[in-house]
Amino acid sequence: MTGRELRSDAVANRDRIVEVARAELRRSNGAVAELKLHGIAKSAGVGQGTLYRHFPTREHLLAAVYSQELTQLVDTVEPLLAERPPLRALTAWLERVVEYARVKRGVMAVIEASAWQDLYAGQHHRLDEALATLLSRGQAAGDVRQGIDAADVILLLGALSRIPEPEWDTRAPTVITVIVDGLRSR
């Protein structure tokens, strides 16, 4: 909404809509074409008018899904580091990146290039910072090679975008394994 505070029920409705859309994207392996807005509204327990008040277009909804996915990915860094050694935390985080990449791929397929650039530019630094934290902890522990930075790993993760959808479930984990093996200290 524009500059106004949303009521708590409106916030709850919006959050439910985004969560249902996210779950649907995951269920359909990121196939945005299968994302039916009337079905999203029904599953979220809201009317179509409520959905369209929050998300006037499919692109607005997908941008919110992407933003939530990114936030959850970034927010997992500290808990992972608290419960695991640095290299295992980095590995678990990169495995989570596979889910994020699948959603991102679906979102990128429908959002106009200019809107995608705006969305990505406003969020990208958060991903870089999360990855830099994981790498620096791994380097400090002696588990991750020195001289590697977040930009290096993000370039490697770009390989995920080249995986054909039918091969995603087998190839994406392999890509992550190869990346982690390359990050290990020698």
Secondary structure, DSSP 8 states (H G I E B T S, - for coil): --SS---HHHHHHHHHHHHHHHHHHHHTTT-GGG--HHHHHHHHT--HHHHHHH-SSHHHHHHHHHHHHHHHHHHTHHHHHHHS-HHHHHHHHHHHHHHHHHHHHHHHHHS-HHHHHHHHHHHHHHHHHHHHHHHHHHHHTT-B-TT--HHHHHHHHGGGGGS-GGGHHHHHHHHHHHHHHHHB--
